[in-house]
Amino acid sequence: MSQSNIMPGFRLTIGFTVVYLSFVVLIPLSTLVFQSFRLNWEDYVHIISNKRVLSSFRVSFTAALVAALIASFFGFIVAWVLVRYEFFGKRIFHALIDFPFALPTAVAGIVLATIFQPSGFLGKLLIDTLGVQVAFKPLGIVMALIFISIPFVVRTVEPVLLEFEASMEEAGASLGATRLQVFNKIIFPNVFPALLTGFALAFARGVGEYGSVIFIAGNLPYVSEIVPLLIVTKLEQFDIEGATAIALTMLVISFLLLLLINVLQYWVRKRSGQL
């Protein structure tokens, strides 16, 4: 059977897909690449090697990585509870998980900044008890990124846990395995590829996040200034070349990191026999 006969309207749908990807992904990215051709190599290196630019890259990628790791850990726990346990208000809790998807990121940033600022409820409590200030520090960026990235992990891991066969756990238990051994040897290896996917989505969202971060970060150069904010600053100063160079570098680094994560995910799936 030919490829076009598998699904009615295959040519129309594949054409729509190509057009959609072209307008949404390929054309904007190619425009960025072509715009960067106006820079010579010396100018590009001069812009990227600036200490303020390097500091913003460090803040953005470090905060996104830390937030993605924390979101993966707690997101897995949340997904496990939602799948394995029944409790009052479970449907409401399900809806709240998707709340960061619907909430405008700027609103989330304002709410988090209000709560965690030194005079806010949680901010004052943390300062008085632990001596830790969240708002207007890099820690505030991590908190904001955790808030907006946890749903990616939960919604990625949850379907895998739902489809997991309980008979595999029962077989392990019948052979004398403890609950911890069943989890480490049976459950986690099957869930890990999905967890890795959730981590990649959370990391990618965190690297490019802007709205929920700028209100709680403080935006201090060399301390809590993120790359998206620096790009916006360059554009407001009509420094198109500088904004283009920074955006292109961020695009390349993000692509390489996501490629690495996908290769690792493929290796894990192949090793576990899922491919």
Buried (B, 14 or more C-beta within 10 A) or exposed (E): EEEEEEEEEEEEEEEEEEEEEEEEEEEEEEEBEEBBEEBEEEEBEBBBEBEEBEBBBEBBBEBBBBBBBBBBBBBBEBBBEBBEEEEEEEEEEEEEBEEBEEBEBEEBBBBBBBBBBEEBEBBBEBBEEEEEBBBBBBBBBBBBBBBBBBBBBBBBBBEBBEEBEEEEBEEBBEEEBEEEEBBEEBBEBBBBBBBBBBBBBBBBBBBBBBBBBBBBBBBEBEEBBBBBBBBBBBBEEEBEBBBBBBBBBBBEBBEEBBEEBEEEBEEBBEEEEEE
